[in-house]
Amino acid sequence: MAPPLLDAAQRGVVDHAGGPLLVLAGPGTGKTTTLVEAVAARVARGADPERILVLTFSRKAAVELRDRMAARLPGARAPQATTFHSYCYALVRAHQDADLFAEPLRLLSGPEQDVTVRELLAGQLDLEREGLARVHWPDELRACLTTRGFADEVRAVLARSRELGLGPRALAAFAARTGRRDWAAAADFLAEYLDVLDMQGVLDYAELVHRAVLLADRVELPRYDAVFVDEYQDTDPAQVRLLQALAGRGSTLCAFGDPDQSIYAFRGADVNGILDFPRMFPAPDGSPAPVAVLRTSRRSASAVLDATRLLTARMPLPRLPAGAARAHRDLAAVRDGGRVEAYTFPTASTELDNIADILRRAHLEDGVPWSDMAVLVRAGARSLPSLRRALTSAGVPLETDGADVALRHEPAVAPLLTALRVTATAALPTRAAPAAARPAAPEPQQQDVPKPAGAPHGAGTSGPGTSDGGSSGPGTSDGGSSDAEPSGAEPSGTSPPGAKVPGSEHSGTGPSGTDPSDTAPAGEQPSDSEPSDSEPSGTAPSGDEPSDSDPSGCDPSDSEPSGPDPSGAARTSGGDAAPWLDNETALTLLTSPVGGMDAADLRRLGRALRDEERAAGNKVPPPSDDLLARALAEPERLVAHDPAYARGAQHLGRLLRETRELLAAGGTAEEALWHLWNGTGWPHRLHRAALRGGPAGRNADRDLDAVCALFDTAARAEERTGGRGALNFLAELEAQDIAADTLSKRQVRPDAVRLMTAHRSKGLEWSLVVVAGVQEGLWPDLRRRGSLLEADRIGRDGLAEPLTPGALLAEERRLFYVAATRARDRLVVTAVKAPAEDGDQPSRFLTELGVEPKDVTARPRRPLAVSALVAELRATTVDPDASPALRDAAARRLARLAALADDEGQPLVPAAHPYRWWGLYEPTRAPAPLRDRDQPVTLSGSALDQLANTCALQWFLGREVKADAPATAAQGFGNVVHVLADEVASGRTPADLAVLMERLDSVWDALAFDAPWKSAQEKEHARVALERFLRWHVMDRGGRAPAATEHGFDVTLEAGEYAVRIRGSMDRVERDEEGRAYVVDFKTGKQTPTKDEVARHAQLAVYQLAVREGALDEVFDGRRPEPGGAELVHLRQAAPKKEGGDVLPRVQSQEPPAEEWVSDLLATAAGRVLDERFTPTTGQHCTTCAFRASCSARPEGRHIVE
């Protein structure tokens, strides 16, 4: 490989002969190239490559450096390039006592350390009650021990102490000198924490570096001719001490860094490290180390460079030579051009739409590859989810950094964790069935589906967590809680003191045989510090009035009212609801990828189960949700049902049972997860989707990555804790607020826009960068970190000054600078500028780029997406105001789009073809008529009103197609009150409120309300309704007395040319002293009709017409009574004061109707059914209609036919 062309500043660094040297290297100044060339030049001058060490901070950077040095030195062995943590691991491992540590030390990931700290804190109160506590937190902090925020504070204190080289005793002494009881407790906690780590054979990353520093002071380290450090501004005090041990006292140490890019203070990095480098690493003659500056920016075009230079003007560089500081800020661009734009938007949704438009136009109009664009944000938890949803829906292919999302929040992981939780809970000894033989995890169903990484290979695997808890690791004594020097005992088979550690047989050997650099250190997880911006949410419970028809969609004449059975009838042949599977969990699993069922299948299965209950003699079957949960718990009940809709539930039920038995027999969480995953067709669906590519393929790739990460996490937990059980694993995973590092290992997919936090963008570059959500209060975020325990005030030689608001602002400005300098050609910065004074406002940083922010108040006219193009072309073809030429041109373009196909002949733009334009189709007719014209049309009273007066389409979809929404708790409320009213009127239950409330209590819990408070509220409403009913029932109302309740009828009426069969059930029939019949219909809804609406109330009128046609003859001893009228009795609504007030229900009466308008209503309804004319009609009923999204009369459903 030919050497690159270097400028004068780079050549000066390459020619550096020896001694310490600080190289200030701004963004895109060729830092990595210069470092590689400096190493190559030293080798060319005769240096031994094995005596050159290159240290950096990330796995990716280490791999890149190794590859570039290998390419640059083809005939020689490349020097060792590794991360700080990998080097420290190799050093500690090389001097590890082989007798005490048969297994290699394993490094805790960030999430694992978080859980360990939280578990120890949670156990403190129990230990205190038992008198066993070693740690005594001050009383004012005891209430905080179990909170996540306090755990974060404690982690910060632990990390700060180890970075400064303070052990438990040193920290305790420091706390005593400063009078801080909380730090004294933290010192005791640190001792206990270290004991736990040693017992488990693990180390966290701060402890790893601390022990390496202790070893460096004790043993003779390998002598290097030169040490090179990349990204020196990211060092913490412990790493600086390690470098002083490796390359102090005037040795050759070339440190490359940029103080303007020091952004990791939250993980211990200290910008003062690079500012003090000349003093901390003096030349052999004692003078400050020289400072070189790389002055040419090869990344950013001149306009971008000029804008970002304005940011650095507000960031002073104290303690560095003035000339070097000026040169570092005065970079020269090698390219002219570039664009810097700043936009503000009135709302967040407008901002997201315009960001999507910017990206799509850059790709389609400017030819920028998707992979050469990025969107960066300050706070991942707050901004990434909404950005991902908006950009994905706009057709922008995305690659989201998996390490920005905690594993438990991955959509693909959620159903597996839900299934594991319910089966593990059911497998507990107090609840599990007799233990069955433990089934072996089945083999994959197809050979072409790869087994996820981490899938179990066997049970009972023991790891370091199962070793003797009495051992202590290097650098500790007395249980690992002291500051004693580490043992220098030479382990068998390891390098002797002074041997070269990197490159030896121990170098790069990580846990389970992997390189420790392959495991992300906690320090490589910037999301650890990013604030969680989750907000509480809730949904208002539905208050819809229950229909008088069966919730399943059948007419009330076809079945009894659904709902709980107050009479105590048998609920089901299968017994009570499954005790280990609640309704919500059952429905979640059935509709998840694990279950694979859709809403239509659930409705069909639920209806079939209710029919089965009725056939078994249960007059009022339980809700379908209850029956579905029981069927899932007892899958053998589904054998008799149609596999077309029952197969998925039956298979899932068997899978859950097998998993429960596996866990009850001692199976691990990893084995149970594998059994759940491998027992479905989901892996094969994802595999096929991933191979097809496209947006669906990218989603499938992400889901597969997430599942693999879940298996890897389960395997690591099993190794670390030695089989603590699935529920403990779930609790640990639930406790993790930090993103799992396993997800960050996946390969970046090409041809996708990168979406990540600004912290994770460091070291990367793109042609177009959008820095989004630059809001005041969010960026800069000036909240002080760790304000409770004040970890930043712990100093090595005394109390340190806390970070001032100015220092926090400087850190935030450096982070914004890092984000802005990722752009090569175009930088776009966006923010929300709300019209209200107290709304979101742009950050001050927006005005520091030297460009005037442009206010954009509207969304893009048309999204630059294929779907929007097709919609506009289709609209143009039928636009009467468009010229014939324009309409013809639009049609021709649609034809070209419709003709596009992929390699398999599938259309690429199916929406462009007229066969997908449903509005052009003639209405279809079924092969067989909906109703036989030679037979009477069967209707109910409510159906008559819906067909003729409300919406014929709603009637058809709900009653005939049976696609209505499932029964609600409001409908259950009405059913219960109706049944109790029937019992009182029929004399089966006394008219006593206390007795009715006992009956109500026996069934109330079967109603599925959204929240406990809503259940209590509705129960009180039911009590009031029943009290009103009782008062109304016993009062004298003109000598009327009950004659029948829940009276079913079936009459055929003539309506013009049609015969109409009316079937239904009258809630209550009363007889007056003159022998006339009155029909009462109870209502439990919250709405009441007007007086005019009652006069022409179709349901009441049909009841009275049925009386005239003999519907009550048998009730009146064979005599046909005259209808005296009908009433609506609103049990939820109080009567007017003049009619009794709140203690009585509101009653609305209808006089006996004229036959003419009722006959016309019947004829209209029957004609629509026979002619199959189900056109939609808009009105107030649309607000509660379940079919709005597919209704051509509604804006949200108009796309179906347009």
Secondary structure, DSSP 8 states (H G I E B T S, - for coil): -------HHHHHHHT--SS-EEEEE-TTS-HHHHHHHHHHHHHHTT--GGGEEEEESSHHHHHHHHHHHHHH-TTS---EEEEHHHHHHHHHHHT--TTT-SS--EE--HHHHHHHHHHHHHTHHHHHHTT--S----HHHHTTTTSHHHHHHHHHHHHHHHHTT--HHHHHHHHHHHT-HHHHHHHHHHHHHHHHHHHHTEE-HHHHHHHHHHHHHHS-----SEEEESSGGG--HHHHHHHHHHH-TT--EEEEE-GGG---GGGT--THHHHTHHHHS--TTSS---EEEE-EESSS-HHHHHHHHHHHTTS--TTS-HHHHHHHH--EESS---EEEEEEESSHHHHHHHHHHHHHHHHHTS---GGGEEEEES-HHHHHHHHHHHHHHTT--EEE-GGGS-GGG-TTHHHHHHHHHHHHHHTSTTT--S----------S-TTS---TT--S-S----GGGS-TT---TT--TTTTS---------TTS--TTS--TTSTTTT--GGG--GGGS--GGG-GGGTS-----------------SS-TTS--TTTS---S--TT-----TT-SS-TT--HHHHHHHHTSTTT---HHHHHHHHHHHHHHHHHTT-SS---HHHHHHHHHHSGGGGTTS-HHHHHHHHHHHHHHHHHHHHHHTT--HHHHHHHHHHTSSHHHHHHHHHHH-HHHHHHHHHHHHHHHHHHHHHHHHHHHHSS--HHHHHHHHHH--S--GGGGGS---SSSEEEEETGGGTT--EEEEEE---BTTTSS----TTTTT-GGG--SSS------HHHHHHHHHHHHHHHHTTEEEEEEEEEE--SSTTS--B-GGGGGGSS--EE--S--SS-SSHHHHHHHHHHHHT-TTS-HHHHHHHHHHHHHHHH-B-TTS-BS-GGGSGGG-GGGS-----SS-SS-TTS-EEE-HHHHHIIIII-HHHHIIIIIS-------HHHHHHHHHHHHHHHHHHTSS-S-HHHHHHHHHHHHTTS--SSHHHHHHHHHHHHHHHHHHHHHHHS-STT-EEEEEEEEEEEEEEETTEEEEEEEEEEEEEE-TTS-EEEEEEE-SS----HHHHHT-HHHHHHHHHHHTTTTTTTTTT----EEEEEEEEEEEE--GGGTGGGSEEEEEE----HHHHHHHHHHHHHHHHHT------SGGGGG-TTGGG-TTSGGGGGGT-
